[in-house]
Amino acid sequence: MTPSPDLAPDLAPGLATAARPAPDALAAARAEIDALDDALHELVMRRAEVVARLAASRAKTGSPLRPGREAMILRRLLSRHHGPLPAEALVRVWREILASSSAQQGGFTVAAYARSPEHGRLAREHFGSLTPLRSLPTASRALAAVAAGEAQVAVLPLPEEGEAPEDAWWTSLDSPRLQVVARLPFYAPRRDGVPEALAVAPGAPDPSGADRSLLRIEAVADRSRAQLAGALTAAGLPPRLLLLRREGGVLRALAEVDGVLAEGDPRLAALAVDRALPLGFYAVPERGVIG
Ligand SMILES: O=C(O)C(=O)C[C@]1(C(=O)O)C=C[C@@H](O)C=C1
């Protein structure tokens, strides 16, 4: 006779015991989880109250959104993180907390030029699942939404060598009015081949302690990549990356340099080019350990 499915565990009692904890062990684990959830919930509510007090005080001026401070918080938590919870899950939880914390201080809308679905997902994951997100068909429309105050931050694809002219948003970024303030994703150990994005917002970002800046260079006379890199290095700004575009007799380059670079920096005066405009900076993303 074939045993009924209900009777099957009795035929392999060892297996049934291993798969299911004894009822009292299950109840005890759940009671412990309930107590921990209550403790976590208390702390999350207390955190939101501190943010509300900060918002009500005049201690903070400027944008509610502070990507540099957020990066410092995440780096600190990642450096103390251990145990079975994946670091990516920790970051996802805190991205939601930080996004709602910014929203608590006045609310914000993201304008994303989602060139691919992955770009849209990057914006959503970074700025939280509850944040209003407008998906716009071009980079210039996303930037215009921020310039008009309809959105507080634009998410745009990371610049690439040889991109289409309409995608090369950095060539016309109206800095220092709008500046690059973050690079997305902030934490991504397993993102090989997945695109990255930059966030652009009004005004200057806060330094995070480990930052990289973007600098737009214009030169009327043609220069080779090596000549431009040499000029930057001679001015104390060795480029980590240099994108070049030649359009209408003007050479435009985008240099990525270590540290914080802002208008008035003496290294800019030492730079032998026609025009050099800092476009903002971002916290160096944490790439974590792959595995
Ligand atoms: O530190 C601040 O300025 C805050 O507003 C607090 C807080 C946070 O929740 O920790 C919220 C939003 C900012 O983007 C960064 C940090």
The ligand as a Gaussian input file, in Angstrom:
#p B3LYP/6-31G(d) Opt

LIG

0 1
 O       22.234000      64.670000       9.020000
 C       21.320000      65.294000       8.451000
 O       21.498000      66.387000       7.888000
 C       19.973000      64.734000       8.392000
 O       19.068000      65.351000       7.879000
 C       19.726000      63.348000       8.899000
 C       19.801000      62.318000       7.790000
 C       19.621000      60.938000       8.501000
 O       18.515000      60.444000       8.526000
 O       20.619000      60.450000       9.059000
 C       18.710000      62.535000       6.813000
 C       18.885000      62.967000       5.536000
 C       20.192000      63.360000       5.019000
 O       20.328000      63.073000       3.662000
 C       21.292000      62.818000       5.835000
 C       21.105000      62.372000       7.113000

